[in-house]
Amino acid sequence: MCKGGGMEDHQTTFEGAEEGQVFIIGPQVTLDKIPQLTTTNSSVDIDLIGIAKNSNDRSAAVAFMSYTTMENLLKADFFNTTNDTIKTMMSTVISATLPKTSNTTLTKAVNFTFRHIREFDPNGSLSCVYWNISKWIVDGCSVLNSNSSHTVCSCVHLSTFALIMQTSSSPAPSDLLDLLNLVCVIVGLVFFSLALLSFALCQWSPGVNNVARINICISLLSAHLLFLLTQQFLSLIRPQQVLCVVIAGLLHFLFLSAFVWMFIEAVLVFICVKNLSQISSKKREVLSSVFLCVIGYMVALVVVCVSIGLVPEGYGSEHCWIKTDEGFIWSFLGPVCVILALNMIFFIRIVIILNSALTKLNSEVSQMKQTKVMVFKTLGQFVVLGCPWILGFFTNTSEMLQILFLVLNSQQGTFIFLIYCMLNNEIRQQYWKCFTYLCSGRKQH
């Protein structure tokens, strides 16, 4: 390990879930300060030169280790406090020792820098702790400074360390909310599936264009299903940081693509109303299905790729979603607000065109009536699919708003099925024919 002549030696080792560095200096060391010892999620600054000078053989060694899975054993719950708080492990567990050093007395406090492995709560209280037999304690350790991504701790001794955040415990139990979320999302997924089957298998009028609606259902069905599975297996997924980040990015893409498709449908309705003709005929002239699909998914993909490029650490919150600190949530809310604003402009313009057409057009009353119904259905879809996300700004302030957001957001598939399938007379007739056919088939058996 040591070099000839007693000079310094620096060695890095990686063994499975452990990561570490060893630094040794001898009596003829020429450094004024040893380099910072680092691992993926932490680093340490220690006055090893001063320790060596106080040792009998004028040499010293420091071993710095990081344990990426130790938090599952040495849990934050082992940190005993007098107040009733939720305790969250914010760092990997690390240890620092002075092997083969005759005098282990520290000449200066040791500084540890922890990278946060959980989403940082600005209202939380951070504690630098070390492991003492069977529990975490803070004796001799303190927080020097902290931001949303890193915290620097100072300790006057060496041991096994970690960073724990305390947050106020929620007064209301989350079991009921979790059960409500599970039931509502499953119901929404069922109706999303029924709507997709109806769009794909039922015979629609020649003038009806379901490209946007089908892709809205595909995006939202995939997003809600992925989010449901993620939350159900969060305890297994969360320790796999890369998987959690990938899921967050994919959810960002799927939800955002649903809004892009909602905007595309508003554009198609605007074209239909402006030309007082069927959407499909105009679509064949300027908007092919392939072109719509490219726009519908590429815009969302570009936003996600730019977000990853600018703030790669913005994904992978506690629930494997976009992190809300440092304003990164606006990589989703920003495009959503722009789309909602543009849709509102389109609908205002559509209403103006319809009112103008009603005063001038006396013929083709049935076509005008069909166009009006389509416009109001699309407007209703815009309200149900878009407006619940506005509640997302205020869910932290009220449990009732949180429940309302959960119900409205999860029942988007139910609304699409009711408004476009159950309230469509032609589709109801096809449902009835299918139902009577199935019943007659059972009677024959």
N, C-alpha and C positions, 0 to 999 in steps of 0.2 A: 504493500500500500504506500509506504513512504519512499521518497526518492533519496538517492545518495546525497550526502552533504547536509541532510536535515532540512531540505527545502520543502515547499508546500506541494501538496498533491490534491487533486480535485477529481472525484469519481462519481459518476451517476449510475444508478441501478434501477431497473424496472422488473418487477416480479408480480405478474398477475394484477391483483387489485391493489398492490402496494407500489408506491413510487417514492424514490428517495435520493438523497445526495449525502456524500461523506466528504469532509474537508479536513486535512491534517496539515499542521505546520510544525516545523522543527526549530531548533535554537538559532539557526542562521537565517531565519525568515527575513526577506527584504521588502515585504509588502507594508504599506502604511495602513491599509484596510483590506480585509478579505472581501471577495465579491459576495453579493447577495445570493443565498442559496434558494433555489426556486423549484417548485413542482407545478403541475398544471393549474391547480386552484389555490396555491398558497406560496408564501416566501418568508424568509426569516433573515433578520439582520442581527448579528451577534459579534461582540468584541472578543473574538477568539485570540487576537494578538495580546490583549491585556491579560487574558486568562493564562496564556502560555508564559508570559513574563513572571507571573506569580507562582508558576509551577516549579517543582524542584529540578526537573530536567529541561525546563524552558521550552516545552512542547505541549501541544494540545490538539484535540480532535473533536469535531462535532458531527453528529449523525442526525440528519433531518429526514423524517419519513411522513408520507401522506397516505392515509388509508381510505380509499374511495367507498368502501362498503361498511366501514366500522360504525357508521351512524345508525345502522340497523340494530346493532348490539348495544352501544352506548347511547341510548336514546335521549332526546331532550327532556323527556318526562322525569329523568333522574336528577334534574336540576330542581331542587326544592326551594320554593319561595313562599312567603307568607300570604301574598295576594293570589287570588284566583285568576290565573291568566292562561292563555293558550301558548305553549312553548314550541318553537319551531327551530330545528337545526338548520342554520344558515350557511354552514361551511362543512368541508370534509374534516374528519378528525386527523390531527397531526401530532407528531411527537418530536421532541428535540432532546438529545442526551449528549454527554461529554464522555465517550468511552476512552479508556486508557489515558486518562488525564488525572494526575496526582492531586491537583488542587482544583476542585470544581466550583469554587466560589466565583460568582459573577462580578465583574468589575463595573458593568453597566447593565441597565435593564435591557431585556431582549425584546425586539419589536417583531411581531408576526403580522403579515398582511394576508387577509382572507378574501377570496373572491366569493361572492354570494352565489350559492347553488339553488336558492329559492327566490321567489319574487319578494322584493323588499317592500315592506309596509311603512310609509313615512310616519305613521302613528305608533309604530312598534318601538319597544325598548330593547337595545342590544346589550348583551353581556358577554365579556370574554371570560371563559371558564376553563378550569383544568380538572382532570379526573383524579379523585382522591378516594381510593379503595372501592367505594360502591356508589358514588354520586359525583355530580358536577358541582364545583364551588368556585367562587370568584376571588378568594384570598390571594392578594399579591398581583392581580391582573386588572387592567382597566382599558377602556376604549380611548385611544388617542384621537382619532378622527374617522369619519365614515361618510360615504355617499351611497347612491342607489346601487352600486355594483361592487364596492370593496369596503372593507373595514380594517383599520390598523389597530392591533392590540399591543399593549406593553405589559410585560410580566417580569418580576424580579427573581424568578426561578424557572427551572426547566422541568417539563413534565409532558403529559398528553393534554392537548388543548383543543378547543372548539369555540365556535361562535353561535350563541343561542339568542333568538329574538322572542320577546314576550309581547303578545297582543291581547287586548281585552277579549274575554270570552263572550260569545254570543248569548244573549239572554234567552233566545228561543231555540228549542231543539231543532236540529237540521234533519232529523229522521223523517218527519212529516213532509218537509220540503223535498227531500230526496225521493220519497215515495210518489209525491205529486208529479215531480219531474219525470220519473220513470213511466208512470201511467200516461201522462199527457204526450210524451214523445212517442210512445208505442202507438197510441191512437192516431197521432199525426202521421206516423210512418205507414199505417194501414191505409189511410185515406190518400196519401201520396201514391201508394202502389195502385189503388183503385183508379185514381185519376190518370195515371200513366197508362194502365191497361185500356181505359176508355179512349184516351187520345190515340192510342196505337191501333186498337182493334175495331172500334165502332166506325160506322160510315157517317162522315160529316158532310155538310153541304159543300158544294164545290168552292164557294167563296170563303170558306173558313180556313185560316192559316194557323196551325197549331205548333209550328216549329218553335216559337219562343216559349209557349206554355210547356211543351214537352221538355225543353231544356231547363226551364225553371224548376220543374218537378225533379228532373234528374239531379240537378245541382243541390237542391234543398234536401231531397231524399238521401243522397250520399252524405251531405254534411251532417244532418241530424242523426243518421245511423252511425257515422264515425264518432260523433261526439258522445252519443249514448254508450257505445262500446268502450270508448276511452274512459268515461267516468265510472263505468262498472268495473273496469280492470285497472283503475288509476294506481292502486298500490303496487301493481306489477310493472306498469308502464313508466311511472314517475322516476324510479331509479335509473332507467335507461334514458339518459339525457338526450342522446342523439335521436332516438325514436320519438321522444316527447316533442322535440323541435320539429321533426318531419311532420308529425300529426298537426301541430299548430300551423305550420306553413300550408298544409293541405286544406285544413279548415278555412284558413284565410282565403285561399284560392276558390274553394267551393261556394262559400257564402258570397264572396265578391262577384263571382260569375253569375250567381242568381240575380243580383242587382243589375248587372250589365244586361242580362236577358230581359229583365223587366223594363229597362230603358229601350231596348230594341223593340219590344212589343208596343211601347208608347209611340215610337217612331212609325211603326207599321200602321197603327191606328190613325195617326196623324195623316199619313199618306192616303189611307182609305177615305177619311173624312174630306180631305182637301180635294180629292179627285172624284168623290161620290161614286166610287167603283169598288169592286171586290178587291180585298187585299192580295189574293193569290194572283190576279191578273197583273197587277202592278209589280208584284214581287218577281214575276217572270221577266219583266222588262228590265228592272234595275237591281233587285235584291234576290240573288239566288240563295238556296239553302246552304250551300257550301260557304258562300261569302258571309252569311249570318253566323254560321258556326265558328268561322275564323275570328270574326269580331267578338262574338260572345265569350270565347274562352281565351283568346290572345290578350285582350285588354287586362283581364284579371291576372293572367300569368305574368305580364310585364310588370304590373304593380307589385306582385309578390317578389319577383326577381330583383327589382329595384330596392324594395324594402330589405331584402336579405343582403344585398350589396352594400347598402348604406349603414344598416344596424343589424349585423348578423346575430348579435346576442339578444335581439328583441323578441325572439320566439322561445316558447318553452316555459310558460308561467307555472304556477302551482297546479293548475288544472289543464296543463298542456294547451294553452291558448296564447294569444298575444299578451306580452307583458304591458301593464298599464303605466309603469313608471316611465319618466322622461318623455312622455307624450307619444310613445311609439304606437299607441292604440289608434292614433290618427291616420296611420297607414291603412287602416280599415274604415274608420269613421269618416275620414276626409273624402275618399271616393264615394262613400255611401251618401253623404250630405250633398255632394255635387250632383249625383244621379237623381236624388230626390228633388233637388231644386230644378233641374232640367225637366224632369217629368212634370212637375207642377206648372212650369212654363208651357209645356206642350199641351197639358190639359186645359189650361186657361185659353190657349189659342184654339183648341178643338171646340170648346164651348162657344166661342165667338163665331167660328165658322159655321157651326150647326145652327145657331140662332139666325145668322144671315141667310143660310140656305132655306130655313123654314119659311121665311118671309117671301122668298123668290120662287121656291119650287112647289108646284101644286101637283105634279105628276110623280109617279114612282114613290107613292106614299109608303108602301110596304118596305121598299129598300131603305128609305129614310128611317123608318121605325126600327128596322133591323140594325142599322148603323148606330142609332141612339142607344139601343140595348147593349150593343157591343162596347160602346164608349163607356157606359156606366158600369158595366162589368169590369172593364179594364181599370177604371178609376177606383172601384171597390178593391180590386186586387192590389193596386198601388197603395191604398190606405192600409190594408191588412198586412201586406208583406213588408212595407217600408216603415210605417209609423211606429210599430212596436219597438224598433231599434232605438228610437228617440228616448224611450223609457230607460234604455241602457245607461243613459247619463245619470239617472237618479236612483237606480236600484239600490245603491249603497246607503241611501238615506232613509229608506222605508221598506219594511218587510212586505207590506201590501203591494207596493210598486214592484217588488221583486217577484211576487206571486203572479201579478198581472202580466208582467213581461214574460214570465215562464209560460203561462197559459196561452197568451196571444201568439207568441213566437212558435210554440210547438204545434198549434192548430192551423198553421198555414196550409198544410195539405188538406185538412178538412174543409177549409173555405174554398180552395180551388175545386175540390170535388163537388161541393154543393152548388157553387155559382156557375160552373161551366158544364157540369154533367147532370145533376139532379134537376136544375132549373131549365134544362134544355129539353123541349118537348120531344124532338126527334130521338134524342139519346134515351129518354125515359121509355119511349116506345120500343126501342131496341132492347133495353133492359127487360121489359115486360115479355117480349117475344122469347128472350133467352131463358127467363124464369119459367114461362109456361112450357117451353121445350124440355127443360130439365125435369119439371114436375110430371109431364106426360111420359117421359122416359122411365121414371121411377115406377109409375103406375103399371106400365107394361111388364115390368119385372115382377 
